[in-house]
Amino acid sequence: MNIQHITLENLTTTNINVRKTGAKDVDALVQSIRTIGLLQPLLVRPAGEVFEVVAGQRRYHALCQIAEDTEIDPVPCVVMSADDDVTAIEASLTENMARAPMDEVDEYKAFATLVAQGKSVDDIAYSFGLTERMVQQRLALGNLLSPILTAYRKDEIQPATLRLLTMATKKQQKAWLDLFRNEEDHAPQGYRLKQWLFGGTDISTVNALFDLEAYAGNIVSDLFGGDSYFDDPEAFWALQNVAIAEVKATYLDAGWDEVILLDVGEYFPSYEYVDTPKENGGKVYVHIAHNGEVTFYEGQLSRKEIKARERAKAGETAQTTVRPEITKAMGNYLELHRHAAVRNDLLSHPNVALRLITAHMIAGSDLWDVKADPQKAAKSEITDSLATNTAQQAFDVEQHTIAELLGLDGALMRKHNDYNARPAIAEVLTKLMTLEDTEVMRVLTCLMADSLAVGTGVVEMLAQSFGTDMQAAWSIDDAFFDLMRDKEALNGMVAEIAGDSAAREHVTATAKTQKAIIKACLDGTRIAKVENWTPRYMAVPQQGYTERSGFEEVAEAAEAEVAIAAE
């Protein structure tokens, strides 16, 4: 036989191989080869222009899977004679029968060695294609006393019993071993072992951290007085918890950064921690067994924390995950109950509600999206015209004054599509609470006016209700004439300001000519029939000059709403 490196394309399977699983169940092997490479060459023999895989069929199929997305180097192979079928079958059978799975203790020792070399649980799981839980289960065997491991390897202990013993304290393991070695006693196993470890109420007095004189119940002893127990577990735990809290305070006073109390019965995975002095950030973990026994693991730091520190020193951003104090469900529970109570109280404080409404309009929230009307102009000429509106100018001054009153920079409310940062609700509410109700109403009124939508029936309804004087705010300008195109409407305007005769005389005239007549009446070069003329478009209620205007329907609807409001 000799060793050659053969390309994957020149390898094929053979029916001589005793393993018939084909490409099944090779995912773990694929992961292992990707991570650490092929550790054992394939056994092959020539078959024409290719080589048949006599032993190593699973490795071959794993390599084929890897080759689907990664270029594979030539594979190391041991090449045997082409015509020796007996030897080929014997080699295949020997390899597959010899590949007995490692027992749990062997795996534990192998994994523990890797942990000692700095490998984490997830590193080991990834390298061998295992789950993290499986690796953790094997490493948990490190908590067992050596005699228990020896008994297991001799098949004196079943796997289920071994796994339960990993959750026992060292003292419990020694007690169990004494029972196991004693021919007259029977060590509990299986379900009974679980009851022995976690069930019952027999709490030995040797586990108490407090002075026994503080215990008000009875202490029960056996006939020979060798062991004694507390008869009231609840009373024991009340005193034990106080003692644990005192020890925790002592550790903190001694300079330890953190003392972490594990839940009763919670397993402490020591393999995931490294001995670290308190000067370097080591912590104290307190393991509390169901039987009341307390173990203090001093100077422990998790491997994850150590790695995070190393990354931080290297200038990397550490991604640390801190377990929250409460769950999301609990947070939701607290939020809903607090909301219900506060909301009900708010009904009795209308003055606060007034200010809260105002703050929400300014700052916004997930449930409020009040914005100023953008007053979007179709043309720049309209924007310029609006700037000359005296009502617009007066409103801008009021806005600026109120923004200063609240200590805000810029506009009082943001416009549509304005994503600039807004002040916090609490910040605005704090300022509003210092103002009188009349001042708050002034702010709220300005906000409502700023968010009044342009082009809606509400505007017309309010104009009629208020009796708004449009002449005081607006005067006719060039932009109005530039945008006015309807000859029939212009002729109606001519009739109003210049008279019916002028309108009839120019009924077919161009829009330009009719606009000139109106302008002449306004500037005094032609005698106007009406003083202080205002187009019907700016009248209250709003009107048009033709049946096509649509203003009549709007005005009628507004009048109906005003009547309803008055009632």
MOKA-V684195 format. One record per pair of residues at least 12 apart in sequence whose ideal C-beta (glycine too) atoms are under 8 Angstrom apart, sorted by the first residue. I is the first residue (numbers start at 1). J is the second residue. D is the distance in Angstrom with one decimal. If there is no record, write none. Layout:
# MOKA-V684195
I | J | D
I | J | D
This chain:
# MOKA-V684195
1 | 78 | 5.4
1 | 79 | 6.3
1 | 80 | 5.1
2 | 78 | 7.5
2 | 79 | 5.6
3 | 41 | 6.5
3 | 76 | 6.3
3 | 77 | 6.9
3 | 78 | 5.7
3 | 79 | 7.4
4 | 76 | 7.9
4 | 77 | 5.6
4 | 79 | 5.4
5 | 73 | 7.7
5 | 74 | 3.7
5 | 75 | 6.7
5 | 76 | 5.7
5 | 77 | 7.2
6 | 44 | 7.0
6 | 51 | 5.7
6 | 74 | 5.9
6 | 75 | 5.7
6 | 77 | 5.0
7 | 74 | 5.2
7 | 75 | 7.4
8 | 63 | 5.9
8 | 64 | 6.9
8 | 67 | 5.6
8 | 72 | 5.1
8 | 74 | 7.9
8 | 75 | 6.0
10 | 49 | 7.5
10 | 50 | 5.1
10 | 51 | 6.1
11 | 42 | 7.3
11 | 44 | 6.7
11 | 50 | 6.7
11 | 51 | 5.5
11 | 52 | 8.0
11 | 53 | 5.9
11 | 60 | 6.2
11 | 75 | 6.7
11 | 77 | 7.5
12 | 47 | 7.1
12 | 50 | 5.1
12 | 51 | 7.3
12 | 52 | 5.9
12 | 53 | 7.0
13 | 52 | 7.0
13 | 53 | 5.7
13 | 57 | 6.0
13 | 60 | 6.9
14 | 45 | 8.0
14 | 47 | 7.2
14 | 52 | 3.7
14 | 53 | 6.3
14 | 54 | 6.2
14 | 88 | 7.8
16 | 52 | 7.3
16 | 54 | 6.2
16 | 85 | 6.5
16 | 88 | 5.2
16 | 89 | 5.6
16 | 92 | 6.5
17 | 53 | 6.8
17 | 54 | 6.3
17 | 55 | 7.0
17 | 57 | 4.9
17 | 92 | 5.0
18 | 89 | 6.9
18 | 92 | 4.8
18 | 93 | 5.0
18 | 96 | 5.7
19 | 57 | 5.4
19 | 58 | 6.8
19 | 92 | 7.2
19 | 96 | 5.2
21 | 57 | 7.9
21 | 58 | 7.1
22 | 57 | 7.7
22 | 61 | 6.7
23 | 61 | 4.0
23 | 64 | 7.3
23 | 65 | 7.3
25 | 58 | 8.0
26 | 58 | 5.4
26 | 61 | 5.3
26 | 62 | 4.5
26 | 65 | 6.7
27 | 129 | 6.4
28 | 128 | 7.0
28 | 129 | 3.1
28 | 130 | 6.9
29 | 58 | 5.9
29 | 59 | 6.7
29 | 62 | 4.3
29 | 129 | 6.9
30 | 62 | 4.6
30 | 65 | 5.2
30 | 66 | 6.0
30 | 129 | 7.2
31 | 126 | 7.0
31 | 127 | 7.7
31 | 128 | 7.4
31 | 129 | 3.5
32 | 127 | 6.8
32 | 128 | 5.8
32 | 129 | 5.4
33 | 59 | 7.4
33 | 62 | 5.6
33 | 63 | 6.8
33 | 66 | 6.3
34 | 66 | 6.3
34 | 70 | 7.9
35 | 126 | 6.6
35 | 127 | 4.6
36 | 127 | 6.2
38 | 59 | 6.5
38 | 63 | 7.2
38 | 75 | 6.9
38 | 76 | 6.9
40 | 56 | 7.1
40 | 59 | 7.2
41 | 56 | 7.5
41 | 75 | 7.6
41 | 76 | 4.1
41 | 77 | 5.5
41 | 78 | 5.2
42 | 55 | 7.0
42 | 56 | 3.8
42 | 59 | 6.2
42 | 60 | 6.2
42 | 75 | 6.2
42 | 76 | 7.4
42 | 77 | 4.8
42 | 78 | 7.2
43 | 55 | 3.8
43 | 56 | 6.0
43 | 77 | 7.4
43 | 78 | 5.1
43 | 80 | 6.5
43 | 88 | 8.0
43 | 91 | 5.6
43 | 92 | 7.7
43 | 95 | 7.3
44 | 77 | 4.6
44 | 78 | 7.1
44 | 79 | 5.7
44 | 80 | 7.3
45 | 79 | 6.7
45 | 80 | 4.8
45 | 81 | 6.5
45 | 82 | 5.2
45 | 84 | 7.4
45 | 88 | 6.1
46 | 79 | 7.1
46 | 82 | 4.3
47 | 82 | 6.9
51 | 77 | 6.6
51 | 79 | 6.9
54 | 80 | 6.8
54 | 88 | 4.5
54 | 91 | 5.9
54 | 92 | 5.5
55 | 91 | 5.1
55 | 92 | 4.8
55 | 95 | 4.3
55 | 96 | 7.7
56 | 95 | 7.4
63 | 75 | 6.4
103 | 153 | 7.0
104 | 138 | 6.1
104 | 141 | 6.5
104 | 152 | 7.8
104 | 159 | 6.8
104 | 162 | 7.2
105 | 141 | 6.4
105 | 149 | 5.5
105 | 152 | 6.4
105 | 153 | 5.7
107 | 138 | 4.6
108 | 138 | 4.6
108 | 139 | 6.4
108 | 141 | 4.1
108 | 142 | 6.4
111 | 124 | 5.6
111 | 135 | 6.0
111 | 138 | 5.3
111 | 139 | 5.6
112 | 139 | 6.4
112 | 142 | 5.8
112 | 271 | 6.9
115 | 139 | 6.7
115 | 271 | 5.6
120 | 303 | 5.5
120 | 304 | 7.3
120 | 307 | 7.4
121 | 135 | 5.1
121 | 136 | 5.9
121 | 139 | 7.1
121 | 272 | 6.7
136 | 269 | 6.7
137 | 163 | 7.2
139 | 269 | 7.1
139 | 271 | 4.3
139 | 272 | 8.0
140 | 163 | 7.8
140 | 166 | 4.3
140 | 267 | 7.3
140 | 269 | 6.9
140 | 271 | 7.7
141 | 162 | 7.3
141 | 166 | 6.2
142 | 270 | 7.0
142 | 271 | 5.5
143 | 166 | 5.2
143 | 270 | 6.7
144 | 162 | 7.4
144 | 165 | 5.9
144 | 166 | 6.1
144 | 173 | 6.7
145 | 170 | 7.0
145 | 173 | 5.0
145 | 174 | 7.1
145 | 177 | 6.8
147 | 177 | 5.8
148 | 162 | 7.2
148 | 165 | 5.9
148 | 173 | 6.3
148 | 176 | 7.9
148 | 177 | 6.7
151 | 180 | 7.1
157 | 189 | 7.6
158 | 189 | 6.7
158 | 190 | 7.4
160 | 189 | 7.8
160 | 190 | 5.8
161 | 189 | 4.5
161 | 190 | 6.4
161 | 193 | 5.8
164 | 190 | 7.9
164 | 193 | 5.0
164 | 194 | 5.8
164 | 197 | 6.6
165 | 193 | 7.4
166 | 267 | 7.6
167 | 197 | 6.6
167 | 265 | 7.6
167 | 267 | 5.6
168 | 197 | 5.5
169 | 287 | 7.6
169 | 289 | 5.1
169 | 293 | 5.3
169 | 295 | 6.3
170 | 295 | 8.0
171 | 293 | 6.1
172 | 197 | 6.4
172 | 289 | 7.2
172 | 291 | 7.3
172 | 293 | 7.5
176 | 188 | 7.5
176 | 193 | 7.7
176 | 196 | 7.7
197 | 290 | 6.9
197 | 291 | 8.0
198 | 265 | 6.4
198 | 290 | 4.6
199 | 290 | 7.9
201 | 233 | 4.7
202 | 229 | 5.2
202 | 291 | 7.3
203 | 229 | 6.0
203 | 230 | 4.8
203 | 233 | 5.9
203 | 236 | 5.3
203 | 291 | 5.7
203 | 292 | 4.5
204 | 227 | 6.4
204 | 228 | 7.2
204 | 229 | 5.8
204 | 291 | 6.8
204 | 292 | 7.4
205 | 219 | 6.1
205 | 228 | 4.7
205 | 229 | 6.7
205 | 230 | 6.6
207 | 240 | 7.9
207 | 289 | 7.8
207 | 291 | 6.2
207 | 292 | 4.0
207 | 293 | 4.5
207 | 294 | 7.1
208 | 230 | 7.7
208 | 236 | 7.1
208 | 239 | 7.3
208 | 240 | 6.5
208 | 243 | 7.7
208 | 292 | 7.1
209 | 240 | 6.1
209 | 243 | 3.7
209 | 244 | 6.6
209 | 247 | 6.7
209 | 294 | 6.1
210 | 239 | 4.6
210 | 240 | 6.6
210 | 242 | 7.0
210 | 243 | 4.4
214 | 239 | 5.7
215 | 230 | 6.6
215 | 235 | 6.5
215 | 236 | 7.0
215 | 239 | 6.3
216 | 235 | 6.3
217 | 230 | 6.4
217 | 231 | 5.3
217 | 232 | 3.9
217 | 235 | 5.0
217 | 236 | 7.8
218 | 231 | 4.5
218 | 232 | 7.6
219 | 231 | 7.1
236 | 292 | 6.3
237 | 292 | 7.4
240 | 292 | 5.9
240 | 294 | 7.6
244 | 261 | 6.8
244 | 286 | 6.6
244 | 288 | 7.2
244 | 294 | 6.4
247 | 286 | 7.8
247 | 296 | 7.3
248 | 261 | 6.8
248 | 284 | 7.9
248 | 286 | 7.1
251 | 284 | 5.1
254 | 278 | 7.8
255 | 278 | 5.8
256 | 278 | 5.0
256 | 282 | 7.4
256 | 283 | 6.8
256 | 284 | 5.3
256 | 298 | 8.0
257 | 278 | 6.8
257 | 281 | 5.8
257 | 282 | 7.6
257 | 283 | 6.0
258 | 283 | 4.5
258 | 284 | 7.3
259 | 283 | 7.1
259 | 284 | 4.5
259 | 286 | 6.7
260 | 283 | 6.1
260 | 284 | 7.1
260 | 285 | 5.1
260 | 286 | 6.8
261 | 286 | 4.8
261 | 288 | 7.2
262 | 285 | 6.4
262 | 286 | 6.2
262 | 287 | 5.4
262 | 288 | 6.3
263 | 288 | 7.6
264 | 288 | 4.9
264 | 289 | 7.5
264 | 290 | 6.2
265 | 288 | 7.5
265 | 289 | 6.7
265 | 290 | 5.0
266 | 287 | 7.4
266 | 288 | 7.8
268 | 285 | 5.8
268 | 287 | 4.7
268 | 295 | 7.8
268 | 297 | 6.2
270 | 297 | 7.1
270 | 300 | 7.8
272 | 302 | 5.7
272 | 303 | 5.8
272 | 304 | 7.8
273 | 285 | 7.7
273 | 297 | 7.5
273 | 300 | 4.2
273 | 301 | 6.4
273 | 302 | 5.4
273 | 303 | 7.1
274 | 300 | 7.4
274 | 301 | 5.6
274 | 302 | 7.8
274 | 303 | 6.2
274 | 306 | 6.2
275 | 299 | 5.5
275 | 300 | 7.0
276 | 299 | 5.4
276 | 300 | 6.6
276 | 301 | 3.9
276 | 306 | 7.8
277 | 299 | 5.5
278 | 299 | 6.3
280 | 301 | 7.5
281 | 301 | 6.0
281 | 305 | 7.7
281 | 309 | 7.9
282 | 298 | 7.4
282 | 299 | 3.8
282 | 300 | 6.1
282 | 301 | 5.4
283 | 299 | 7.8
283 | 300 | 5.7
283 | 301 | 6.5
284 | 296 | 6.1
284 | 297 | 6.8
284 | 298 | 5.3
284 | 299 | 7.5
284 | 300 | 7.3
285 | 297 | 4.3
285 | 300 | 5.4
308 | 320 | 5.7
351 | 437 | 6.4
352 | 433 | 7.8
354 | 437 | 6.9
354 | 440 | 5.6
354 | 441 | 7.5
354 | 444 | 6.9
355 | 429 | 6.0
355 | 432 | 4.0
355 | 433 | 6.1
355 | 435 | 7.8
355 | 440 | 5.6
356 | 429 | 6.3
357 | 444 | 6.7
358 | 428 | 7.6
358 | 432 | 5.8
358 | 440 | 6.0
358 | 443 | 5.5
358 | 444 | 4.7
358 | 447 | 6.5
359 | 425 | 5.0
359 | 428 | 4.1
359 | 429 | 4.3
359 | 432 | 6.0
360 | 425 | 6.4
361 | 413 | 6.6
361 | 444 | 7.4
361 | 447 | 4.6
361 | 448 | 7.8
361 | 451 | 7.1
362 | 406 | 7.5
362 | 408 | 7.5
362 | 412 | 6.6
362 | 413 | 6.2
362 | 422 | 7.4
362 | 423 | 6.8
362 | 428 | 5.2
362 | 447 | 6.8
363 | 422 | 5.3
363 | 423 | 5.4
363 | 424 | 6.1
363 | 425 | 4.4
363 | 427 | 7.6
363 | 428 | 5.2
364 | 414 | 8.0
364 | 422 | 5.7
365 | 425 | 6.3
370 | 413 | 7.0
370 | 447 | 7.5
370 | 451 | 5.2
371 | 413 | 6.4
371 | 414 | 6.0
371 | 415 | 6.3
371 | 416 | 5.3
371 | 418 | 7.6
371 | 451 | 6.4
372 | 411 | 7.1
372 | 412 | 7.8
372 | 413 | 4.5
372 | 414 | 6.8
372 | 415 | 5.1
372 | 416 | 7.8
372 | 450 | 4.4
372 | 451 | 5.7
373 | 416 | 7.9
373 | 450 | 7.1
373 | 451 | 6.4
373 | 452 | 6.3
373 | 453 | 5.5
373 | 454 | 5.2
374 | 415 | 5.0
374 | 416 | 4.8
374 | 417 | 7.7
375 | 454 | 6.3
376 | 454 | 7.8
379 | 479 | 8.0
379 | 483 | 7.9
381 | 478 | 7.8
381 | 479 | 4.5
381 | 482 | 6.4
381 | 483 | 7.8
382 | 479 | 5.9
382 | 483 | 7.6
384 | 479 | 7.0
385 | 477 | 5.4
385 | 479 | 3.9
385 | 480 | 7.4
388 | 475 | 7.8
388 | 477 | 6.8
389 | 473 | 5.6
389 | 474 | 5.6
390 | 472 | 7.0
390 | 473 | 5.3
390 | 474 | 7.8
391 | 472 | 7.6
391 | 473 | 3.6
391 | 474 | 7.6
392 | 473 | 7.7
395 | 446 | 7.9
395 | 449 | 6.9
395 | 450 | 7.9
398 | 446 | 5.7
399 | 411 | 7.0
399 | 412 | 5.1
399 | 446 | 6.2
399 | 450 | 6.9
402 | 442 | 6.9
402 | 443 | 5.3
402 | 446 | 5.3
405 | 435 | 7.7
405 | 439 | 7.2
405 | 443 | 7.2
406 | 428 | 6.7
406 | 431 | 5.3
406 | 432 | 7.5
406 | 443 | 7.0
407 | 431 | 6.1
408 | 423 | 6.5
408 | 428 | 8.0
412 | 446 | 6.7
412 | 447 | 6.6
412 | 450 | 6.6
413 | 447 | 6.1
413 | 450 | 5.4
413 | 451 | 6.6
457 | 554 | 5.9
457 | 557 | 5.5
457 | 558 | 5.8
457 | 561 | 7.4
460 | 541 | 6.8
460 | 542 | 6.1
460 | 554 | 5.4
460 | 555 | 6.5
460 | 557 | 7.9
460 | 558 | 4.2
461 | 557 | 7.9
461 | 558 | 4.1
461 | 561 | 4.7
461 | 562 | 5.8
461 | 565 | 7.9
463 | 540 | 5.1
463 | 541 | 7.6
463 | 542 | 7.7
463 | 558 | 7.6
464 | 540 | 6.0
464 | 541 | 5.5
464 | 555 | 7.6
464 | 558 | 5.3
464 | 559 | 6.3
464 | 562 | 5.5
465 | 562 | 4.9
465 | 565 | 7.0
467 | 540 | 6.8
468 | 540 | 5.5
469 | 540 | 7.9
470 | 534 | 6.5
470 | 538 | 4.3
470 | 539 | 7.2
470 | 540 | 6.5
471 | 532 | 6.5
471 | 534 | 5.6
471 | 538 | 7.6
474 | 538 | 6.1
476 | 522 | 6.7
476 | 534 | 7.8
476 | 535 | 7.1
480 | 535 | 7.7
481 | 515 | 5.1
481 | 518 | 7.7
481 | 519 | 7.1
484 | 511 | 7.4
484 | 515 | 6.9
485 | 511 | 6.2
486 | 511 | 7.8
486 | 545 | 7.8
486 | 546 | 7.4
487 | 509 | 8.0
487 | 510 | 7.6
487 | 511 | 5.2
487 | 514 | 6.9
488 | 545 | 6.8
488 | 546 | 5.4
489 | 544 | 7.2
489 | 545 | 4.1
489 | 546 | 6.0
489 | 549 | 7.8
490 | 511 | 5.6
490 | 514 | 4.2
490 | 515 | 6.5
490 | 518 | 7.5
491 | 503 | 5.3
491 | 506 | 7.0
491 | 507 | 5.8
491 | 514 | 6.1
491 | 545 | 8.0
492 | 536 | 7.9
492 | 545 | 3.5
492 | 546 | 7.4
493 | 514 | 7.5
493 | 518 | 5.7
493 | 535 | 6.1
493 | 545 | 6.9
494 | 506 | 6.2
494 | 514 | 5.3
494 | 517 | 5.3
494 | 518 | 6.2
496 | 529 | 7.6
496 | 530 | 6.2
496 | 533 | 6.4
496 | 536 | 7.9
497 | 517 | 8.0
497 | 518 | 5.8
497 | 521 | 4.6
497 | 522 | 7.5
497 | 528 | 5.3
497 | 529 | 6.3
497 | 530 | 5.7
497 | 533 | 4.8
498 | 517 | 5.4
498 | 518 | 7.3
498 | 521 | 5.4
498 | 526 | 6.8
498 | 528 | 6.9
498 | 529 | 6.2
499 | 529 | 4.6
502 | 517 | 6.3
521 | 533 | 7.4
536 | 551 | 7.8
537 | 551 | 7.6
541 | 555 | 3.7
541 | 558 | 6.6
541 | 559 | 6.9
542 | 554 | 6.6
542 | 555 | 5.8
543 | 555 | 6.9
